[in-house]
Amino acid sequence: MSESPAERLRPYRERVERALREHLSPEGEEGPDAIRRAMAYSLFAGGKRLRPILAILAHEAAGGSASGIEAIAAGIEMIHTYSLIHDDLPCMDDDDLRRGVPTSHVVHGEALALLAGDALLTRGLTLLAEAEGVPAERRLRIVSLVGRAAGESGMIGGQVLDLAAEERPVTRIDEVRTIHERKTGALLAASVLAGAIAAGCPLEEEKGFETYGRRLGLAFQVADDLLDAVGDAGAMGKRAGKDAARGKATYPGLVGVARARAIAEELAREAAAALPRDTKDGLLAAVARFAVDRAG
């Protein structure tokens, strides 16, 4: 019996976990113990580690072998975790469960949770800037790329639009797509492209990696919408049904479950088709399929 995509990705996830523990320990480094414990609490709470895994896979697909890709992957996951901590705050999505455990502000209080997110963001950007084995000009491009994906034109802008949609119901599919492309797709696409850039990918191939990442990011978020609509909290690691309760803009809410699933499947196909190269085992294409299959 052939291995599932999740099983095939296990060695990459283990690489990411080792890199994260190398670059952030709860004790013994500079900074107050309280902030380091709060940072570690959310960073090591689990998760799919999709973004750092994609960075490593794209790096390999583009022919890279730099040891610094692990630091880049760890930095990206720290930035992603920062966004989750802030998204969960009472002033944002007000979630009390993330990755199957109580959210940071529930455990540490709002102030320390906010600071833990800030610290993970800045530590993540520092890792991108200092990744050994990656030429300086590539590191500069990666910091700029990821910084933009995390900022007002990416994740933060997507969150602003997402919050606004709770007050003014979204009625057009292109509006939902814009929110998802910014809030989820931007950092995911940047993760893929960062791995390719670190490898010295030819400029003419970068667009294909970026398109793959953007289509995958959108497919992944549509699948998340589906899980919230028809899934359960045990499988998701967070409360199900909250999107509808808060009036959030989602694909199932706008076009129905069946149409949303069809859209996710088409996006996964487009993602795989855009790849200029894949790993020898075809893992990038397999990830695109897995992103949709997990929603049933």
ROSE-700986 format. One line per field, with one value per atom (N, C-alpha, C): residue in three letters; x, y, z. Coordinates in steps of 0.05 Angstrom, whole numbers, plus 32768, in hexadecimal, padded with zeros to 4 digits. Layout:
residues N
type: (ALA	...)
u: (X	...)
v: (Y	...)
w: (Z	...)
end
This chain:
residues 296
type: (MET	MET	MET	SER	SER	SER	GLU	GLU	GLU	SER	SER	SER	PRO	PRO	PRO	ALA	ALA	ALA	GLU	GLU	GLU	ARG	ARG	ARG	LEU	LEU	LEU	ARG	ARG	ARG	PRO	PRO	PRO	TYR	TYR	TYR	ARG	ARG	ARG	GLU	GLU	GLU	ARG	ARG	ARG	VAL	VAL	VAL	GLU	GLU	GLU	ARG	ARG	ARG	ALA	ALA	ALA	LEU	LEU	LEU	ARG	ARG	ARG	GLU	GLU	GLU	HIS	HIS	HIS	LEU	LEU	LEU	SER	SER	SER	PRO	PRO	PRO	GLU	GLU	GLU	GLY	GLY	GLY	GLU	GLU	GLU	GLU	GLU	GLU	GLY	GLY	GLY	PRO	PRO	PRO	ASP	ASP	ASP	ALA	ALA	ALA	ILE	ILE	ILE	ARG	ARG	ARG	ARG	ARG	ARG	ALA	ALA	ALA	MET	MET	MET	ALA	ALA	ALA	TYR	TYR	TYR	SER	SER	SER	LEU	LEU	LEU	PHE	PHE	PHE	ALA	ALA	ALA	GLY	GLY	GLY	GLY	GLY	GLY	LYS	LYS	LYS	ARG	ARG	ARG	LEU	LEU	LEU	ARG	ARG	ARG	PRO	PRO	PRO	ILE	ILE	ILE	LEU	LEU	LEU	ALA	ALA	ALA	ILE	ILE	ILE	LEU	LEU	LEU	ALA	ALA	ALA	HIS	HIS	HIS	GLU	GLU	GLU	ALA	ALA	ALA	ALA	ALA	ALA	GLY	GLY	GLY	GLY	GLY	GLY	SER	SER	SER	ALA	ALA	ALA	SER	SER	SER	GLY	GLY	GLY	ILE	ILE	ILE	GLU	GLU	GLU	ALA	ALA	ALA	ILE	ILE	ILE	ALA	ALA	ALA	ALA	ALA	ALA	GLY	GLY	GLY	ILE	ILE	ILE	GLU	GLU	GLU	MET	MET	MET	ILE	ILE	ILE	HIS	HIS	HIS	THR	THR	THR	TYR	TYR	TYR	SER	SER	SER	LEU	LEU	LEU	ILE	ILE	ILE	HIS	HIS	HIS	ASP	ASP	ASP	ASP	ASP	ASP	LEU	LEU	LEU	PRO	PRO	PRO	CYS	CYS	CYS	MET	MET	MET	ASP	ASP	ASP	ASP	ASP	ASP	ASP	ASP	ASP	ASP	ASP	ASP	LEU	LEU	LEU	ARG	ARG	ARG	ARG	ARG	ARG	GLY	GLY	GLY	VAL	VAL	VAL	PRO	PRO	PRO	THR	THR	THR	SER	SER	SER	HIS	HIS	HIS	VAL	VAL	VAL	VAL	VAL	VAL	HIS	HIS	HIS	GLY	GLY	GLY	GLU	GLU	GLU	ALA	ALA	ALA	LEU	LEU	LEU	ALA	ALA	ALA	LEU	LEU	LEU	LEU	LEU	LEU	ALA	ALA	ALA	GLY	GLY	GLY	ASP	ASP	ASP	ALA	ALA	ALA	LEU	LEU	LEU	LEU	LEU	LEU	THR	THR	THR	ARG	ARG	ARG	GLY	GLY	GLY	LEU	LEU	LEU	THR	THR	THR	LEU	LEU	LEU	LEU	LEU	LEU	ALA	ALA	ALA	GLU	GLU	GLU	ALA	ALA	ALA	GLU	GLU	GLU	GLY	GLY	GLY	VAL	VAL	VAL	PRO	PRO	PRO	ALA	ALA	ALA	GLU	GLU	GLU	ARG	ARG	ARG	ARG	ARG	ARG	LEU	LEU	LEU	ARG	ARG	ARG	ILE	ILE	ILE	VAL	VAL	VAL	SER	SER	SER	LEU	LEU	LEU	VAL	VAL	VAL	GLY	GLY	GLY	ARG	ARG	ARG	ALA	ALA	ALA	ALA	ALA	ALA	GLY	GLY	GLY	GLU	GLU	GLU	SER	SER	SER	GLY	GLY	GLY	MET	MET	MET	ILE	ILE	ILE	GLY	GLY	GLY	GLY	GLY	GLY	GLN	GLN	GLN	VAL	VAL	VAL	LEU	LEU	LEU	ASP	ASP	ASP	LEU	LEU	LEU	ALA	ALA	ALA	ALA	ALA	ALA	GLU	GLU	GLU	GLU	GLU	GLU	ARG	ARG	ARG	PRO	PRO	PRO	VAL	VAL	VAL	THR	THR	THR	ARG	ARG	ARG	ILE	ILE	ILE	ASP	ASP	ASP	GLU	GLU	GLU	VAL	VAL	VAL	ARG	ARG	ARG	THR	THR	THR	ILE	ILE	ILE	HIS	HIS	HIS	GLU	GLU	GLU	ARG	ARG	ARG	LYS	LYS	LYS	THR	THR	THR	GLY	GLY	GLY	ALA	ALA	ALA	LEU	LEU	LEU	LEU	LEU	LEU	ALA	ALA	ALA	ALA	ALA	ALA	SER	SER	SER	VAL	VAL	VAL	LEU	LEU	LEU	ALA	ALA	ALA	GLY	GLY	GLY	ALA	ALA	ALA	ILE	ILE	ILE	ALA	ALA	ALA	ALA	ALA	ALA	GLY	GLY	GLY	CYS	CYS	CYS	PRO	PRO	PRO	LEU	LEU	LEU	GLU	GLU	GLU	GLU	GLU	GLU	GLU	GLU	GLU	LYS	LYS	LYS	GLY	GLY	GLY	PHE	PHE	PHE	GLU	GLU	GLU	THR	THR	THR	TYR	TYR	TYR	GLY	GLY	GLY	ARG	ARG	ARG	ARG	ARG	ARG	LEU	LEU	LEU	GLY	GLY	GLY	LEU	LEU	LEU	ALA	ALA	ALA	PHE	PHE	PHE	GLN	GLN	GLN	VAL	VAL	VAL	ALA	ALA	ALA	ASP	ASP	ASP	ASP	ASP	ASP	LEU	LEU	LEU	LEU	LEU	LEU	ASP	ASP	ASP	ALA	ALA	ALA	VAL	VAL	VAL	GLY	GLY	GLY	ASP	ASP	ASP	ALA	ALA	ALA	GLY	GLY	GLY	ALA	ALA	ALA	MET	MET	MET	GLY	GLY	GLY	LYS	LYS	LYS	ARG	ARG	ARG	ALA	ALA	ALA	GLY	GLY	GLY	LYS	LYS	LYS	ASP	ASP	ASP	ALA	ALA	ALA	ALA	ALA	ALA	ARG	ARG	ARG	GLY	GLY	GLY	LYS	LYS	LYS	ALA	ALA	ALA	THR	THR	THR	TYR	TYR	TYR	PRO	PRO	PRO	GLY	GLY	GLY	LEU	LEU	LEU	VAL	VAL	VAL	GLY	GLY	GLY	VAL	VAL	VAL	ALA	ALA	ALA	ARG	ARG	ARG	ALA	ALA	ALA	ARG	ARG	ARG	ALA	ALA	ALA	ILE	ILE	ILE	ALA	ALA	ALA	GLU	GLU	GLU	GLU	GLU	GLU	LEU	LEU	LEU	ALA	ALA	ALA	ARG	ARG	ARG	GLU	GLU	GLU	ALA	ALA	ALA	ALA	ALA	ALA	ALA	ALA	ALA	ALA	ALA	ALA	LEU	LEU	LEU	PRO	PRO	PRO	ARG	ARG	ARG	ASP	ASP	ASP	THR	THR	THR	LYS	LYS	LYS	ASP	ASP	ASP	GLY	GLY	GLY	LEU	LEU	LEU	LEU	LEU	LEU	ALA	ALA	ALA	ALA	ALA	ALA	VAL	VAL	VAL	ALA	ALA	ALA	ARG	ARG	ARG	PHE	PHE	PHE	ALA	ALA	ALA	VAL	VAL	VAL	ASP	ASP	ASP	ARG	ARG	ARG	ALA	ALA	ALA	GLY	GLY	GLY)
u: (8011	8000	8012	800C	801C	8016	802B	8028	8016	8007	7FF7	8009	7FFF	800F	8018	8007	800F	8027	8027	803D	8056	8053	806A	8077	8066	8070	807C	8079	8082	809F	80B2	80CE	80D3	80C3	80C6	80BB	80A5	809A	80AE	80BC	80CF	80E7	80EF	8104	80FC	80E3	80D8	80D8	80CF	80CE	80EA	80FD	8119	8123	811D	8126	8118	80FF	80F1	80FD	8103	810F	812B	8139	8154	8153	813F	813E	812C	811E	810F	810C	811A	8117	8108	80F7	80E7	80F8	8111	8121	813E	814D	816A	8175	8164	816D	8165	816C	8165	8147	813F	8122	8116	8101	80F3	80E8	80E9	80DF	80C2	80B2	8096	8090	809E	8099	80A2	80B9	80C3	80B0	80A5	8092	8078	806F	8057	805C	8074	807A	807B	8088	808B	8070	805F	8044	8035	8034	8025	8035	804F	8060	8061	8061	8064	8049	8033	8019	8010	8020	8019	8014	8003	7FFE	8009	8000	8008	8024	802E	8048	8049	8033	8031	8044	8044	8054	8072	807D	809A	80A0	808E	8093	8093	8081	8080	809A	80A4	80BD	80D4	80D5	80EA	80E6	80CD	80C7	80CD	80C6	80CC	80EA	80F8	8115	8121	8118	8122	811A	8101	80F8	8108	8111	8121	813E	8146	8161	8173	8167	8176	8181	8196	81A2	81AD	81A5	81B0	81A5	81B7	81AF	819D	819E	818E	8171	8168	814C	813C	8149	813B	8135	8148	8144	812E	812E	8119	80FD	80FC	80E4	80DA	80ED	80E5	80DB	80E8	80E0	80C4	80BD	80A3	808E	8094	8080	807C	8091	808E	807B	807F	806E	8051	804D	8032	8025	8035	802A	8023	8034	802C	8011	800B	7FF2	7FDA	7FDF	7FCA	7FC4	7FD9	7FD5	7FC5	7FCC	7FBD	7FA1	7F9D	7F82	7F70	7F7A	7F6A	7F62	7F6F	7F6A	7F4D	7F43	7F27	7F20	7F33	7F2D	7F2C	7F34	7F34	7F1E	7F26	7F13	7F09	7F16	7F0D	7F09	7F1F	7F1E	7F2B	7F21	7F2C	7F3A	7F3B	7F48	7F57	7F70	7F81	7F94	7F95	7FA6	7FA0	7F86	7F7D	7F83	7F8E	7F94	7F89	7F86	7F7D	7F8F	7F83	7F93	7FA5	7FB8	7FCC	7FC1	7FAD	7FA3	7F93	7F88	7F79	7F8D	7FA4	7FB8	7FC9	7FD2	7FE6	7FDB	7FC2	7FB7	7FBB	7FAA	7FAB	7FC5	7FD0	7FE8	7FFF	8004	801B	8017	7FFE	7FF9	8000	7FF7	7FFE	801C	802A	8047	8055	804A	8056	8053	803C	8039	804D	8050	8064	8080	8087	80A2	80A7	8092	8096	8099	808A	808D	80A9	80B4	80CE	80E4	80E1	80F4	80F4	80DC	80DB	80E8	80E4	80F1	810F	8118	8135	8141	8133	813D	8140	812C	812E	8146	814C	8161	817D	817E	8198	819D	818C	818F	81AA	81BA	81D5	81D4	81E6	81E8	81D8	81C7	81B8	81C4	81CB	81D8	81C7	81D6	81C9	81B3	81B8	81A4	818B	818D	8175	8166	8175	8168	8159	8164	8157	813D	813D	8124	810F	8118	8106	80F9	8109	80FF	80EA	80F0	80DD	80C3	80C6	80B0	809D	80A9	8099	808E	809D	8093	807A	807B	8064	804C	8051	803B	802E	803E	8033	8026	802A	8022	8007	8003	7FE8	7FDE	7FF0	7FE7	7FE3	7FEA	7FE7	7FD6	7FE2	7FD2	7FC3	7FD0	7FC3	7FAC	7FB1	7F9C	7F84	7F8B	7F75	7F65	7F73	7F64	7F52	7F5C	7F4B	7F32	7F35	7F1E	7F0B	7F17	7F07	7EF6	7F02	7EF3	7EDD	7EE3	7ECF	7EB7	7EBD	7EA8	7E94	7E9C	7E89	7E74	7E7B	7E69	7E59	7E64	7E57	7E58	7E42	7E41	7E4D	7E5E	7E6A	7E57	7E52	7E40	7E4C	7E66	7E73	7E8A	7E8E	7EA3	7EBE	7EC1	7EDB	7EE4	7ED1	7ED8	7EE3	7ED6	7EE0	7EFC	7EFF	7F19	7F2F	7F29	7F3D	7F45	7F32	7F38	7F4A	7F42	7F51	7F6D	7F6F	7F89	7F9D	7F92	7FA4	7FA9	7F94	7F96	7FA5	7FA1	7FAD	7FC1	7FB8	7FC8	7FE3	7FE4	7FFC	8014	8012	8029	802F	801A	801F	802F	8027	8035	8051	8055	806F	8081	8076	8085	8091	8080	8089	809F	809A	80AD	80C6	80C5	80DD	80F0	80E4	80F5	8102	80F3	80FF	8114	8110	8124	813D	813A	8152	8163	8156	8164	8171	816B	8176	8165	814B	813A	813B	813C	813C	8124	8127	8111	80F9	80FE	80E8	80D7	80E1	80D2	80C4	80CC	80C1	80A3	8099	807D	806C	8076	8068	8066	807C	807B	8068	8068	8056	8039	8033	8017	800E	8020	801A	8012	8022	801D	8003	7FFD	7FE5	7FCC	7FCD	7FB6	7FB3	7FC9	7FC8	7FBD	7FC7	7FBD	7F9F	7F95	7F78	7F69	7F73	7F67	7F66	7F7C	7F7F	7F6A	7F66	7F53	7F36	7F30	7F15	7F10	7F24	7F22	7F1D	7F2B	7F26	7F0A	7EFF	7EE3	7ED1	7ED7	7EC6	7EC8	7EE0	7EE3	7ED3	7ED3	7EC4	7EA6	7E9E	7E81	7E77	7E88	7E7E	7E90	7EA6	7EB9	7EB3	7EC6	7EC3	7EDC	7ED9	7EEE	7F06	7F00	7F16	7F29	7F1E	7F2E	7F3D	7F30	7F3B	7F4E	7F4B	7F5B	7F51	7F39	7F2D	7F0F	7F00	7EE3	7ED8	7EC6	7EB8	7E9F	7E96	7E7D	7E7F	7E98	7E9A	7E98	7EA0	7E9E	7E82	7E70	7E53	7E48	7E50	7E45	7E4D	7E65	7E6F	7E69	7E5C	7E56	7E6E	7E82	7E9B	7E96	7EA6	7EA5	7EB3	7EA4	7EAF	7EA4	7EB2	7EA8	7E8E	7E8D	7E75	7E5D	7E62	7E4C	7E41	7E52	7E49	7E3F	7E4D	7E45	7E3D	7E3D	7E35	7E4C	7E48	7E5E	7E67	7E55	7E5D	7E6D	7E63	7E72	7E8D	7E8E	7EA7	7EBB	7EB2	7EC4	7ECF	7EBE	7EC6	7EDB	7ED7	7EEA	7F05	7F05	7F1E	7F2D	7F1E	7F2B	7F37	7F29	7F34	7F4D	7F4D	7F64	7F7C	7F77	7F8D	7F99	7F88	7F92	7FA2	7F98	7FA7	7FC2	7FC3	7FDC	7FF0	7FE9	7FFB	8004	7FF2	7FF8	800C	800C	801D	803A	8040	805B	806F	8085	8099	80AA	80AC	80BA	80AD	80B2	80A9	80C0	80BC	80D0	80D0	80E4	80E6	80CE	80C2	80AB	8090	8091	8078	8069	8077	806A	805B	8065	8056	803A	8038	801E	800D	8019	800A	7FFF	800E	8005	7FEC	7FEB	7FD4	7FBB	7FBE	7FA8	7FA0	7FB3	7FAE	7FA0	7FA6	7F99	7F7B	7F72	7F55	7F49	7F57	7F4D	7F47	7F55	7F51	7F36	7F29	7F0E	7EF8	7F01	7EED	7EE0)
v: (7FE8	8000	8019	802B	8044	8056	8066	8078	808F	8099	80B1	80C9	80E0	80F8	8100	80FD	8104	80F4	80DA	80C8	80D0	80D7	80DE	80F8	8109	8123	8122	810B	8109	8110	8107	810E	812C	813A	8157	8165	815B	8167	8163	814C	8148	815B	8161	8175	8190	8197	81B1	81B2	819D	819C	81A0	8192	8195	81B1	81BD	81D9	81EC	81E8	81FA	81F8	81E0	81DD	81E7	81E6	81F1	8210	821C	8239	8246	8236	8241	822D	8231	8220	8230	8223	8232	823F	8235	823F	8242	8252	8253	8267	8278	828C	82A7	82BC	82D7	82DB	82EE	82F4	82E8	82F4	82EA	82CE	82BD	82A2	82A1	82B4	82B4	82B7	82C8	82CC	82B4	82A8	8291	8279	8276	8260	8265	827D	8283	827F	8287	8282	8264	8255	8238	822A	8233	8227	8224	823A	823A	822D	8232	8227	8208	81FD	81E0	81D2	81DF	81D3	81C0	81BC	81AA	81BA	81B0	81BD	81AD	81B3	81A4	81AB	81C2	81CC	81CD	81D4	81D4	81E8	8200	8215	820F	8208	8201	81E8	81D5	81BD	81C5	81D6	81DF	81EE	81FE	820C	81F8	81E3	81CE	81BF	81B7	81A8	81B9	81D3	81E4	81E7	81E9	81EB	81D3	81BB	81A3	81A1	81A8	81A7	81B9	81D0	81E3	81DC	81C6	81BD	81C7	81D2	81DD	81C9	81D0	81BF	81CF	81E9	81FA	81F1	81EF	81E8	81FD	8216	822B	8229	8216	8214	820C	81FE	81F7	8210	8222	823B	824C	824C	825A	824E	8233	8225	822B	822B	8231	824D	8260	827C	827F	8272	8274	8269	8252	8247	8259	8266	8279	8290	829A	82B0	82A7	828F	8283	8281	8277	8273	828E	82A2	82BE	82C6	82C0	82C8	82BA	82A0	8291	829C	82A2	82AD	82C7	82D8	82F2	82ED	82DB	82D5	82CC	82BD	82B1	82C5	82DC	82EF	82F8	82FF	8308	831F	8331	8347	833F	8326	831D	8307	82ED	82D8	82CC	82D3	82CA	82AC	829D	8280	8277	8261	8257	823C	8232	8219	821B	8212	8212	81FA	81EB	81D3	81C0	81BF	81AD	81B4	81CC	81D5	81F1	81FA	8215	822A	823F	8253	8262	8271	827E	8291	82A1	82B5	82A9	8291	8283	827A	8271	8266	827D	8290	82A3	82BF	82C4	82DF	82EE	8301	830F	831E	832B	833B	832A	8314	8303	82F5	82ED	82E0	82F3	830C	8320	8323	8325	8328	830F	82F7	82DE	82DE	82E7	82E9	82FC	8313	8327	831B	830D	8302	82EC	82DC	82C7	82D4	82E9	82F7	8302	830F	831B	8306	82F1	82DB	82CD	82C9	82BD	82CD	82E7	82F8	82F8	82F7	82F5	82DC	82C6	82AC	82AD	82B9	82BC	82CC	82E1	82F4	82E7	82D4	82CA	82AD	82A2	8286	8280	8270	826A	8257	825B	824B	8255	826A	8277	8291	8297	82B0	82C8	82DE	82F5	8301	8302	830E	82FE	82E4	82D3	82D7	82D8	82DD	82F7	830C	8326	8324	8316	8312	8303	82EF	82DE	82EF	82FF	8310	8323	832F	8342	8333	831C	830C	8304	82F9	82EF	8307	831C	8334	833F	8340	834B	8338	831D	830A	830B	8313	8315	8330	8344	835F	8366	8380	838B	8382	837A	8370	8351	8345	8328	8321	8313	8309	831E	8334	8349	8355	835B	8366	8352	8338	8324	8324	8326	8327	833F	8356	836E	836A	835F	8359	8345	8331	831C	8327	8339	8345	8357	8366	8377	8367	834F	833E	8335	8335	832E	8344	835C	8373	8378	8371	8375	835B	834D	8332	8333	8320	831E	830E	8318	830A	8301	8309	8301	82EF	82DB	82C7	82D3	82E8	82F4	8302	830C	8318	8303	82EC	82D6	82CD	82CB	82C3	82D7	82F0	8304	8301	82FD	82FA	82E1	82CB	82B2	82B4	82C1	82C4	82D3	82E7	82F7	82EA	82E1	82D7	82BC	82AB	8290	828D	8295	828F	829E	82B6	82C7	82BA	82B2	82A7	828B	827C	8261	8263	8275	8279	8283	8295	829F	8289	8276	825F	824F	8249	8239	8249	8262	8272	8276	8279	827D	8265	824D	8235	8234	823C	823C	8251	8269	827E	8276	826A	8262	824E	823E	822B	8237	8251	825D	8256	8253	824C	8261	8258	826C	827E	8297	82AA	82A1	8294	828D	8276	8269	8254	825D	8274	827E	8282	828C	8291	8278	8261	8248	823F	8242	823B	824D	8267	827A	8274	826E	8267	824E	823A	8222	8229	8239	8240	824F	8262	8271	8260	824E	823C	8229	821F	820C	821A	8233	8242	8246	824C	8250	8236	8220	8206	81FE	8203	81FC	820B	8224	8234	822C	8226	821C	8202	81F0	81D7	81DD	81F1	81F8	8202	8211	821A	8202	81EE	81D6	81C7	81C5	81B7	81C5	81E0	81EE	81EA	81E7	81E3	81C7	81B3	8197	8186	8190	8180	8180	8177	8176	8181	818B	8198	8185	816B	8159	8156	8156	8154	816E	8185	819E	81AA	81A3	81AE	81CA	81D2	81EB	81E8	81FB	81F9	81F9	81E6	81E6	81F7	8200	8210	822D	8236	8252	8266	825E	8270	8279	8266	826D	827D	8275	8284	82A1	82A7	82C2	82D1	82C3	82CF	82D4	82C3	82C6	82C0	82CC	82C7	82AD	8299	827F	8275	8263	8257	8247	8234	8225	8237	824C	825E	826D	8271	8281	826F	8259	8248	822C	8225	820B	81F7	81E1	81CE	81C1	81B7	81A8	81BA	81D2	81E4	81EC	81F1	81F8	81E1	81C8	81B1	81B0	81B5	81B4	81CA	81E2	81F8	81F0	81E4	81DC	81C7	81B5	81A0	81AC	81BF	81CD	81DD	81EA	81FA	81E7	81D0	81BD	81B4	81AF	81A7	81BE	81D6	81ED	81F1	81EC	81EE	81DA	81C1	81AD	81B3	81BD	81C2	81DA	81EC	8203	81FE	81E7	81E1	81E0	81EF	81EC	81D3	81CB	81B2	81A7	818E	8182	8172	8168	8157	813C	812C	8113	8100	8104	80F4	8101	8119	8127	8131	8138	813F	815A	816D	8186	8183	8173	816E	815E	814B	813B	814C	8161	8173	8182	818A	8198	8186	816D	815A	8155	8153	814D	8165	817D	8195	8194	8188	8186	816D	8157	813D	813D	814D	814D	8158	8166	8171	815D	8145	8130	8133)
w: (8000	8000	8000	7FEE	7FEC	8004	800B	8022	801B	802F	802B	802A	801F	801E	803A	804F	806A	8073	806C	8074	8065	804B	803B	8044	8050	805A	8076	8083	809F	80A3	8092	8096	8094	8083	8080	8099	80A3	80BB	80D2	80D4	80E9	80E6	80CD	80C8	80D3	80CD	80D7	80F5	8102	811F	812B	8120	812A	8127	8110	810B	811E	8124	8136	8152	815B	8176	8177	8160	8160	8162	8157	8156	816B	817B	8191	81A7	81BD	81D5	81EA	81FA	820E	8224	8227	823D	8234	8243	823F	822C	8220	820E	8217	8208	8210	8210	8220	8222	823B	8245	825D	8258	826C	826A	8261	826B	8266	8248	823A	821D	820D	8216	8207	820B	8223	8227	8217	8215	8205	81E8	81DE	81C2	81BC	81CE	81CA	81CC	81DD	81E1	81C7	81B8	819F	8188	8188	8172	8172	818A	818D	8194	818E	8194	817E	816A	8154	813A	812A	8110	80F9	80E1	80CA	80C0	80C7	80BE	80A0	8094	8076	806A	8073	8067	8067	807E	807E	806D	806E	805D	8040	8038	801C	8014	8026	8021	801B	802B	8028	800E	8008	7FF0	7FD7	7FD7	7FC0	7FBD	7FD3	7FD2	7FC5	7FCC	7FC0	7FA3	7F9C	7F81	7F6F	7F7A	7F6A	7F6A	7F76	7F75	7F8B	7FA1	7FB6	7FCA	7FD8	7FEC	8004	8006	801B	8036	8049	8065	8071	8067	8072	806D	805D	8057	8070	8083	809C	80AC	80AD	80BC	80AF	8094	8086	808C	808B	8091	80AD	80C1	80DC	80DF	80D2	80D3	80C8	80B2	80A6	80B9	80C6	80D9	80F1	80FA	8110	8108	80EF	80E6	80E3	80D9	80D7	80F3	8107	8122	812E	8129	8133	8129	810F	8104	8111	8118	8125	8141	8150	816B	816A	8157	8155	814A	8137	812D	8143	8157	816C	8182	8183	8198	8199	81B1	81B3	81A1	819B	8189	816C	8166	814A	8148	8146	8142	815C	8172	818D	818F	8188	818A	81A3	81AF	81C8	81C4	81AB	81A5	818B	818B	8173	8175	815F	815D	8174	817C	8190	81AD	81B2	81CD	81D1	81EA	81EF	81E1	81D7	81C9	81DC	81D1	81E1	81F5	81ED	81FF	8216	8211	8226	823C	8233	8246	8252	8242	824B	824F	8248	8249	822F	822A	8210	820C	8220	821C	8215	8223	821D	8203	81FD	81E3	81CC	81CE	81BA	81B6	81CD	81CC	81C1	81C7	81BD	819E	8194	8177	816B	8177	816D	816D	8183	8185	8170	816B	8156	813A	8135	811C	8118	812C	812A	812A	813A	8139	811E	8112	80F8	80E2	80E2	80CE	80D2	80EB	80F0	80E5	80E8	80DD	80BF	80B2	8095	808C	809C	8095	809A	80AD	80B5	80AD	809B	8094	8088	8095	808C	8073	8061	8049	8032	8037	8022	801B	8002	7FFC	8005	800C	8018	8006	7FEC	7FDA	7FD9	7FDC	7FDD	7FF7	800D	8027	8027	801B	801A	800A	7FF4	7FE5	7FF5	8004	8014	802B	8038	804E	8042	802C	801F	8017	800B	8002	8019	802E	8044	8054	8057	8064	8057	803C	802E	8030	8030	8033	804E	8062	807D	8083	8072	8078	806D	8069	8062	8047	8035	801B	801C	8033	8036	804D	8061	8077	8087	808D	809D	808D	8074	8063	8061	805F	805E	8077	808E	80A7	80AA	80A0	80A0	8090	8078	8067	8074	8081	808E	80A4	80B4	80CA	80BE	80A9	809D	8092	8088	807D	8092	80AB	80C0	80C4	80BE	80C1	80A8	8091	8077	8067	8067	805A	803D	8038	801D	800B	7FF3	7FE1	7FC7	7FC3	7FAA	7FAF	7F9E	7FA2	7F9F	7F8F	7F8B	7FA5	7FB5	7FCF	7FE2	7FE3	7FF4	7FEB	7FD1	7FC6	7FCF	7FCD	7FD5	7FF2	8003	8020	8024	8017	801B	800E	7FF7	7FEA	7FFC	800A	801B	8036	8043	805E	805F	804C	804C	8034	801D	8005	8004	800E	800B	8018	8032	8040	8035	802E	8023	8009	7FF7	7FDE	7FE3	7FF6	7FFD	8008	8016	8021	800A	7FF6	7FDF	7FD0	7FCA	7FBB	7FCA	7FE5	7FF5	7FF2	7FF3	7FF0	7FD5	7FC0	7FA5	7FA2	7FAD	7FAC	7FBA	7FD2	7FE1	7FD1	7FC0	7FAF	7F97	7F91	7F79	7F60	7F64	7F4E	7F38	7F1E	7F08	7F09	7F02	7F04	7EF4	7EDD	7ECC	7ED8	7EEC	7EF9	7F13	7F1D	7F36	7F35	7F1E	7F1C	7F1F	7F15	7F17	7F34	7F43	7F60	7F6F	7F68	7F75	7F6F	7F56	7F4E	7F5C	7F5E	7F6D	7F89	7F96	7FB2	7FB6	7FA4	7FA6	7FA2	7F8E	7F89	7FA1	7FAA	7FC1	7FDA	7FDE	7FF6	7FF5	7FDE	7FDB	7FDF	7FD2	7FD5	7FF3	8000	801D	802D	8028	8037	8031	8018	8011	8020	8021	8030	804E	8059	8074	8079	8066	8067	8068	8057	8057	8071	807C	8096	80AC	80AB	80BF	80BC	80A3	809D	80A3	809D	809F	80B0	80BB	80CA	80E7	80F7	8114	8122	813A	8148	814D	8151	8156	813F	8126	810E	8108	810F	8107	811C	8135	814B	8153	8149	8151	814F	8158	8158	813C	8136	811D	811E	8107	8105	810D	8113	811C	8105	80ED	80D6	80D1	80D1	80CC	80E3	80FB	8113	8113	8109	8108	80EF	80DC	80C2	80B1	80B3	80A3	8086	8075	8058	8052	8049	8042	8028	801B	8002	8007	801A	801E	8025	8034	803B	8023	800F	7FF8	7FE1	7FDC	7FC4	7FCC	7FE6	7FEE	7FF0	7FFE	8003	7FEA	7FD9	7FC1	7FAE	7FA9	7F97	7FA3	7FBD	7FCA	7FC7	7FCA	7FC7	7FAA	7F97	7F7B	7F75	7F81	7F7D	7F89	7FA1	7FAE	7F9D	7F91	7F81	7F67	7F5B	7F43	7F4A	7F61	7F69	7F6E	7F79	7F7E	7F63	7F50	7F35	7F28	7F2B	7F20	7F2D	7F48	7F56	7F4B	7F49	7F3F	7F22	7F12	7EF6	7EF3	7F07	7F05	7F0C	7F19	7F22	7F0B	7F0C	7EF8	7EFC	7F15	7F1D	7F36	7F3B	7F54	7F60	7F78	7F84	7F74	7F79	7F6A	7F70	7F88	7F90	7F8A	7F7D	7F77	7F8F	7FA4	7FBD	7FBC	7FAD	7FAB	7F9F	7F8A	7F7E	7F92	7FA1	7FB4	7FCB	7FD3	7FE8	7FDE	7FC5	7FBA	7FBC	7FB5	7FB7	7FD4	7FE6	8002	800F	8007	8012	800F	7FF9	7FF4	8000	7FFE	8007	8025	8035	8052	8059	8046	804B	8044	803C	8036	801B)
end
